[in-house]
Amino acid sequence: MKTKSSIYFVIICTISIVILCSLGFWQLSRLAWKNDLQHKINEKYNLEAIILPKESAEIEAYRKYIIDGHFID
């Protein structure tokens, strides 16, 4: 009886260790992805502001723009 419960304990511990290790590696890959994203955002944010043309259809995210216009009453 004691060996049967020991086998279950070893199986449960092995499964738990595998799950925890996979979660740890997932966190490391997520960290690399977030650092890369933050680096891209900082690169675009630190560029000089550009004048936004009136007919512009493409706007880059996290980029500084200068716009010209007036309010309509």
ABEGO torsion letter per residue (X at the ends): XAAAAAAAAAAAAAAAAAAAAAAAAAAAAAAAAAAAAAAAAAAAAABBBBBBBAABABBBBGBBBBBBBBBBX
